[in-house]
Amino acid sequence: MSAGKYRYVNESALGMHGSRKGLRGEILSFRKDPYIYAEKECVDHYDDGLIVIKHGRIEAVGEFSKVAKNYPELETEEYKDSVILPGFVDCHLHYVQSPMIGSPGDTLLNWLNRYTFPTEAKFKDKRFAEETARMFFRQLLMNGTTTANIFATTFPESVDAIFEESERYNALTICGKVLQDRNLPDNLKDRSAEDSILESECLLKKWHGRGRQLYAVAPRFAPTSSRLQLKLAGELFQKYIDKGVYMHTHLDEAENEIEWVKELYPEAKDYTDVYARNGLVGKRSIFAHCCIMEEREWSVLHDAGSGVVHCPSSNLFLGDGQFKFWEAKKLSRPCKTGIGTDIGGGTNFSVFRQLGDAYKVAMLKDRYLSPVRSLYLATRGGADVLGLADKIGSIVPGHDADLVVVDLRPTDFLEWRLQFAEDIFEKLFVMQTIGAQNAIKATYIAGEKVFSR
């Protein structure tokens, strides 16, 4: 990657948050859920806005003319022909699958066996894990992702590598050792259920709450954990749930997967019940995919306050089930819902481009996903899924200054095309649908510019 084209932060610059700084430009943020409230009630929009940042947090935000007079000597960076958004939140992806992204597969299970498992087995090598983590984080930053809920793999080395890289950028990152002790190759299996939980708890104590790093208890999915491992994973999750620890897994992605779960757990009411019986459904449980859900399952997740993750690029690439946002956000029992790139089932690192795929997945079922609702999923919605809406996902005073600057003139064609768009939402919809790869002008984490194009 050319150093003249992109700039990433030097880790020695991190933590220098003492003086105030300002960002000026068009600003767009969310205050409410547009799936529940009228869209116009949910948005904060300033054509010419100013964000004041101090100690890595947002101190003030509003129209430039009103805010600037309170800060006469503020050092301000101005972004013209751009819009400043909350940093994108990627609620589900596998950094350990970066080396095999785009690999062909005929079914989810065959794709796992042919490409995913052999790739993940390489992460026992710490140097390989570190190399992948470096490349992975660069992809996140250049695509405007400031918070990610990440799957590692079996080996503690894979967890250490991603947290170490995240720590360099002071990024808010959730990760955990993957728990998997059956139905996969021997070189990827945990030695035993008991050992896997001991390793996971050791990593939890090392990383959870260290800076902005957060830990997740992470059974891969029900078929690759023994009954004992799921039971022990649930006990570990419940032991630390009040300390902000997460549970992260997969749920109801594909028909053949669901049938497999029925064979393995015939006593369970459904796939969700397998997790619930083991104490894995709670207020910080994150379930990826949720494509083929029964009404009872949605209700269970709603009642528990769990979050679900729409992975549209992966839906299309692997040809599995299709996420139904109208079911997830049913007004009588709405579930917290976010977006995930699902690398490497997903085919790009851009949460912004995922929104274009989310629109297409919905249209396959004759449902319209509006620009306002889709952008919410990528920002405030994702923060809500992760239980972090009091810290990230919106541009409001007191929140961490995790921000992304989207270029509204990234190419000659888009500059020409966007002159025909009616408002900022239509402009952003066109950009996410066309999928411009150089749309991000800058990414800020805790007020520090960590990527600049």
Salt bridges, closest charged atoms under 4 A:
GLU11 OE1 - ARG168 NH2 2.82
GLU26 OE2 - HIS45 NE2 2.71
ASP33 OD2 - LYS329 NZ 2.85
GLU41 OE1 - LYS32 NZ 3.81
ASP44 OD1 - ARG31 NH2 2.27
ASP47 OD1 - HIS45 NE2 3.66
ASP48 OD2 - ARG24 NH2 2.84
GLU59 OE2 - ARG20 NE 2.70
GLU77 OE2 - LYS449 NZ 2.70
ASP81 OD2 - ARG409 NH1 2.86
GLU120 OE2 - ARG220 NH2 2.72
GLU130 OE2 - LYS126 NZ 3.35
ASP160 OD1 - LYS206 NZ 3.16
GLU164 OE1 - LYS126 NZ 3.42
GLU165 OE2 - ARG168 NH1 2.79
GLU167 OE2 - ARG210 NE 2.82
ASP186 OD1 - LYS189 NZ 3.19
ASP190 OD1 - LYS177 NZ 2.48
ASP195 OD2 - ARG191 NE 3.59
GLU199 OE1 - LYS177 NZ 3.90
GLU199 OE2 - ARG191 NH2 3.31
GLU201 OE2 - LYS239 NZ 2.82
GLU235 OE2 - LYS231 NZ 2.72
ASP242 OD1 - LYS283 NZ 3.52
GLU253 OE1 - HIS289 NE2 3.40
GLU259 OE2 - LYS262 NZ 3.51
GLU267 OE2 - ARG227 NH1 2.84
ASP270 OD2 - ARG296 NE 2.73
ASP273 OD2 - ARG277 NE 2.62
GLU295 OE1 - LYS330 NZ 3.75
GLU295 OE2 - ARG333 NE 2.92
ASP342 OD1 - HIS92 NE2 2.99
ASP342 OD1 - HIS94 NE2 3.48
ASP342 OD2 - HIS289 NE2 3.46
ASP357 OD1 - LYS360 NZ 3.75
ASP390 OD2 - LYS391 NZ 3.50
ASP400 OD1 - ARG57 NE 3.43
ASP400 OD2 - ARG212 NH2 2.87
ASP402 OD2 - ARG212 NH2 2.81
ASP407 OD1 - LYS441 NZ 3.91
ASP407 OD2 - ARG453 NH2 2.57
GLU415 OE2 - ARG409 NH2 2.64
GLU448 OE2 - HIS17 ND1 3.10
GLU448 OE2 - LYS21 NZ 3.64
